[in-house]
Amino acid sequence: PGDAFVAALVRLGPLDALALTLDVAGERRQAASVADMVVSPETLLGSIGRRYQMPPGSLVLFGTPPGTAHDRGEGWLRDGEDVVARVGRSVELRCVVTPEGH
């Protein structure tokens, strides 16, 4: 699934023109543009790549500039919650929160 996600991102065009959203249990928790990030994805990936091996298909998810839901008093992710991350209008990554080790 990671390779398909990355391939879809490449087709979307310039990274700084993309919108990022994150929905948790159907509620919009984050929404911003890549251009609003304090540090560019290229810079972040370069820094991570110098410290850790990232094989092809690796995914690195970044938060949006406004901060985290926890910072706004909305709490941590809970077991069983649906999490949907979107980049632009056509790339979606969906998962369900599970306890660590399961």
PETA-V653962 format. One line per field, one symbol per residue. ss: DSSP state (H for helix, E for strand, L for the rest). phi: phi as a letter, one per 40 degrees, with the letter a starting at -180 (. if undefined). burial: b if it has 24 or more other ideal C-beta (glycine too) atoms within 12 Angstrom, else e. A space follows every 50 residues. Layout:
ss: ???
phi: ???
burial: ???
This chain:
ss: LHHHHHHHHHHHLLHHHLEEEEEELLEEEEEEEHHHLLLLHHHHHHHHHH HLLLLLLLLLLLLLLLLLLLLLLLLLLLLLLEEEEEELLLEEEEEELLLL LL
phi: .ccccccccdcchddccccbbbbbfgbcbaaabdccccbcdccccccccc bbcbcdgcbbcbccdchbccccgcgccbdgccbbbbbgcbbbbbabcbcd gb
burial: eeeebbeebeeeeebeebbbbbebeeeebbebebeeeeeebeeeeeeeee eeeeeeeeeeebbbeeeebeeeeeeebeeebebbbbbbeebebeeeeeee ee
